[in-house]
Amino acid sequence: MEQPHKRRVRYSGTHPRNYREKYKELNPDKYHADVEKVIQSGKTPAGMHLPIMVSEILSFLSIQPGQIGYDATLGYGGHTRQMLEQLQGQGHLYATDVDPIELEKTRARLASMGYGPELLTIRRMNFADLDQVAPGVPFDFVLADLGVSSMQIDNPDRGFTYKYDGPLDLRLDPTAGTTAAQRLRELDEEELMALLVENSDEPYAQRIAHSITQVFKRGGSVDTTRQLAALVEQSLSFLPGAERKEAVKKSCQRTFQALRIDVNSEFEALYAFLEKLPTVLKSGGRAAVLTFHSGEDRLVKKAFQQYHRQGVYREISEEVIRPSAQECFQNPRARSTKLRWAVRA
Ligand SMILES: C[S@@+](CC[C@H](N)C(=O)[O-])C[C@H]1O[C@@H](n2cnc3c(N)ncnc32)[C@H](O)[C@@H]1O
């Protein structure tokens, strides 16, 4: 039977503005030229993630055909694909991610490029369990690109951004754990303030925690991203107009980040990963970690330095390595990135 023609999503104006209207960006195979134009303009197309510091990572990892590696954070598979190319069809790459939605899309995309199970094993696992990814198989190289992918941020249904309205979820794995909305209901003012300070160094933590908990005391609820953003804005209403807009933007970013770290136990997972990392590396094996905020970088720096002092790592990056100005211009999401590396003794 003939299928009725389905019209594409309509949008007002000359350009699609919200996620669901960006049907071309969400179909990069079909609209390759349009997607390329978006990338060249310094934006990340919807539904895609641009891998960060690829040349710096590849140059450090120095991958040889036949080696065995582990990509702890598969995401869109940008780094995975680059590492697979270096293997030239020989060796094996293991990759993990906790996100069941994006993981299956990436598995299919990489398989369609010829990277099937003989070269690539993808497991839906938390990288905290990196010693269970390939037990008894030591790795020549490991990469962890922490945080969230652009696909997760851009999809309003996942609740990672205050820019669009959506459920206040923020879970990397929406099939498990507690949503951010639920966490807000569980915390008292003191606990919420501590969470904002510890996870994001939020300077207005007390005011924001007070505004949020007052809503619950009055019998209200905070269930959506825009509701939370409005409360942050209200908490900063005492600031003079000129500085308020920028301050609200930064406090919204930090508040969402602090909640995301909490609902996904991100520090606990990173701590476990860093502690076990030397046990999964071969002698001379190389590990690189990309971080996106100071809390993460502090943990990586400390763990690398401690193991270096103990002789577990032969060498570590002396200073943090940052993306080039050109990369930051082409991909603004790279601006906060820090790279550190270590070589197993
Ligand atoms: C920045 S993205 C990785 C992007 C990827 N390198 C690429 O080039 O497409 C981070 C990914 O790590 C995943 N992730 C975060 N914490 C994780 C954890 N503890 N275990 C496994 N995956 C995790 C997220 O779900 C997300 O897909």
PDBQT file of the ligand as one rigid body, heavy atoms in Angstrom, charges set to zero:
ROOT
HETATM    1  C1  LIG A 401      31.978  13.979  25.998  1.00  0.00    +0.000 C 
HETATM    2  S1  LIG A 401      31.066  12.565  25.624  1.00  0.00    +0.000 S 
HETATM    3  C2  LIG A 401      32.169  11.549  24.708  1.00  0.00    +0.000 C 
HETATM    4  C3  LIG A 401      32.250  11.910  23.261  1.00  0.00    +0.000 C 
HETATM    5  C4  LIG A 401      33.087  10.987  22.417  1.00  0.00    +0.000 C 
HETATM    6  N1  LIG A 401      34.472  10.999  22.838  1.00  0.00    +0.000 N 
HETATM    7  C5  LIG A 401      32.973  11.320  20.964  1.00  0.00    +0.000 C 
HETATM    8  O1  LIG A 401      33.970  11.630  20.314  1.00  0.00    +0.000 OA
HETATM    9  O2  LIG A 401      31.828  11.270  20.439  1.00  0.00    +0.000 OA
HETATM   10  C6  LIG A 401      31.011  11.737  27.152  1.00  0.00    +0.000 C 
HETATM   11  C7  LIG A 401      30.246  10.418  27.108  1.00  0.00    +0.000 C 
HETATM   12  O3  LIG A 401      30.621   9.689  28.295  1.00  0.00    +0.000 OA
HETATM   13  C8  LIG A 401      29.487   9.039  28.790  1.00  0.00    +0.000 C 
HETATM   14  N2  LIG A 401      29.734   8.830  30.224  1.00  0.00    +0.000 N 
HETATM   15  C9  LIG A 401      29.781   9.756  31.208  1.00  0.00    +0.000 A 
HETATM   16  N3  LIG A 401      30.052   9.190  32.393  1.00  0.00    +0.000 NA
HETATM   17  C10 LIG A 401      30.210   7.875  32.144  1.00  0.00    +0.000 A 
HETATM   18  C11 LIG A 401      30.541   6.752  32.981  1.00  0.00    +0.000 A 
HETATM   19  N4  LIG A 401      30.734   6.889  34.295  1.00  0.00    +0.000 N 
HETATM   20  N5  LIG A 401      30.661   5.535  32.397  1.00  0.00    +0.000 NA
HETATM   21  C12 LIG A 401      30.469   5.386  31.054  1.00  0.00    +0.000 A 
HETATM   22  N6  LIG A 401      30.139   6.406  30.229  1.00  0.00    +0.000 NA
HETATM   23  C13 LIG A 401      30.018   7.627  30.763  1.00  0.00    +0.000 A 
HETATM   24  C14 LIG A 401      28.330   9.961  28.484  1.00  0.00    +0.000 C 
HETATM   25  O4  LIG A 401      27.120   9.247  28.453  1.00  0.00    +0.000 OA
HETATM   26  C15 LIG A 401      28.748  10.519  27.117  1.00  0.00    +0.000 C 
HETATM   27  O5  LIG A 401      28.204   9.754  26.087  1.00  0.00    +0.000 OA
ENDROOT
TORSDOF 0
